[in-house]
């Protein structure tokens, strides 16, 4: 039995668990996608580098156990920048949980990417939300009486 949900699917081992729901979706873009496309070797070594970096940070006491766990599950190389932000005495994030600092770093780089895309003309400012807010064609179908 071939297909996305087949148990022997090597390409996506979790497709069988989710009933093939995620089989045809492209991988989620991260904040460091541009760098990874320029240097493909970084894409291959991302997980070992992140795990080694956060193991060192755990050893030094810069992150706790949960910071280590969330750091190993990080999506981007930029998430490593959250560690010096929360350790430095001059930072406004000193003493905060790693996860909170990681969220701020991620949003910062997403904002920078959006501003660059607006400058290049790839994105609009302000964003067009009309496609998201358009009601369905048959508004009365499927509603409760």
C-alpha positions as CSV (number, residue, x, y, z in Angstrom):
1,X,0.0,0.0,0.0
2,X,1.7,3.1,-1.2
3,X,0.8,6.7,-0.3
4,X,1.3,9.4,2.2
5,X,-0.1,7.5,5.1
6,X,1.6,4.2,4.4
7,X,3.6,2.8,7.4
8,X,6.7,2.4,5.3
9,X,6.9,6.1,4.2
10,X,10.5,7.0,4.8
11,X,10.0,10.6,3.6
12,X,7.6,11.5,6.4
13,X,7.5,9.0,9.2
14,X,4.8,10.9,11.1
15,X,2.4,10.8,8.1
16,X,0.9,7.5,9.3
17,X,0.3,8.9,12.7
18,X,-1.6,11.9,11.4
19,X,-3.4,10.0,8.7
20,X,-1.4,11.6,5.9
21,X,-2.6,15.1,6.8
22,X,0.8,16.6,6.6
23,X,2.2,14.7,3.7
24,X,1.7,17.2,0.9
25,X,2.5,20.4,2.9
26,X,5.8,22.2,2.2
27,X,8.2,22.5,5.2
28,X,7.6,25.5,7.5
29,X,9.8,28.5,6.7
30,X,12.1,29.5,9.5
31,X,13.7,32.9,10.2
32,X,17.1,31.6,9.0
33,X,15.8,30.2,5.6
34,X,17.8,32.7,3.6
35,X,21.1,31.7,5.2
36,X,20.3,28.0,4.9
37,X,19.6,28.4,1.2
38,X,22.9,30.2,0.7
39,X,24.9,27.6,2.8
40,X,23.1,24.2,2.5
41,X,25.7,22.6,4.8
42,X,24.2,24.6,7.7
43,X,20.8,22.9,7.1
44,X,22.3,19.5,7.5
45,X,24.2,20.2,10.7
46,X,21.5,22.4,12.3
47,X,20.2,19.9,14.9
48,X,23.7,18.7,16.1
49,X,24.9,22.3,16.4
50,X,21.9,23.5,18.3
51,X,22.1,20.5,20.7
52,X,25.8,21.0,21.3
53,X,25.4,24.7,21.9
54,X,22.5,24.3,24.4
55,X,24.3,21.4,26.1
56,X,27.2,23.8,26.6
57,X,24.8,26.5,27.9
58,X,23.3,24.0,30.3
59,X,26.8,23.0,31.5
60,X,27.7,26.7,32.1
61,X,24.4,27.4,33.9
62,X,23.2,29.9,31.3
63,X,20.0,27.9,30.7
64,X,18.1,25.5,32.9
65,X,16.8,22.0,32.0
66,X,13.7,23.4,30.2
67,X,15.8,26.0,28.4
68,X,18.0,23.1,27.2
69,X,14.9,21.2,26.0
70,X,13.4,24.2,24.2
71,X,16.7,25.1,22.8
72,X,17.2,21.7,21.3
73,X,13.8,22.0,19.7
74,X,14.6,25.5,18.3
75,X,13.6,26.2,14.7
76,X,16.4,28.7,13.8
77,X,20.0,29.4,14.4
78,X,18.8,32.9,15.6
79,X,17.2,31.2,18.6
80,X,20.7,30.8,20.0
81,X,20.9,34.6,20.4
82,X,18.4,34.4,23.2
83,X,21.0,33.0,25.5
84,X,23.3,36.0,25.7
85,X,20.2,38.3,25.9
86,X,19.0,36.6,29.0
87,X,22.5,36.3,30.6
88,X,23.9,39.7,30.0
89,X,23.5,42.2,32.8
90,X,22.8,45.1,30.4
91,X,19.9,43.3,28.7
92,X,16.3,44.0,29.5
93,X,15.7,40.2,29.4
94,X,18.1,39.4,32.2
95,X,16.8,36.7,34.4
96,X,13.7,35.9,32.2
97,X,12.9,32.4,31.2
98,X,14.7,31.2,28.0
99,X,11.5,30.5,26.3
100,X,10.2,34.1,26.7
101,X,13.5,35.5,25.4
102,X,13.4,33.0,22.5
103,X,9.9,34.3,21.5
104,X,11.1,37.9,21.5
105,X,14.2,37.0,19.4
106,X,12.0,35.1,16.9
107,X,9.5,37.9,16.5
108,X,12.3,40.4,16.1
109,X,13.8,38.5,13.2
110,X,10.4,37.9,11.6
111,X,9.8,41.7,11.8
112,X,13.2,42.4,10.2
113,X,12.4,39.9,7.4
114,X,9.0,41.5,6.8
115,X,10.5,45.0,6.6
116,X,13.1,43.7,4.1
117,X,10.3,42.1,2.0
118,X,8.3,45.4,2.1
119,X,11.4,47.3,0.9
120,X,11.9,44.8,-1.9
121,X,8.2,44.9,-2.9
122,X,7.5,41.3,-2.0
123,X,5.1,42.2,0.8
124,X,2.5,44.9,1.3
125,X,2.3,47.4,4.0
126,X,-0.3,47.5,5.6
127,X,-1.1,43.8,5.0
128,X,-4.3,43.0,3.1
129,X,-6.6,41.2,5.6
130,X,-9.6,41.3,3.3
131,X,-9.0,37.7,2.1
132,X,-9.0,36.4,5.6
133,X,-12.1,38.3,6.7
134,X,-14.3,37.5,3.6
135,X,-17.4,35.6,4.7
136,X,-18.3,32.4,2.9
137,X,-20.5,32.6,-0.2
138,X,-23.4,30.7,1.4
139,X,-23.5,32.3,4.9
140,X,-26.7,30.6,5.9
141,X,-25.6,27.0,5.3
142,X,-24.5,25.0,8.3
143,X,-25.5,27.5,10.9
144,X,-27.6,26.6,13.9
145,X,-31.2,27.8,13.9
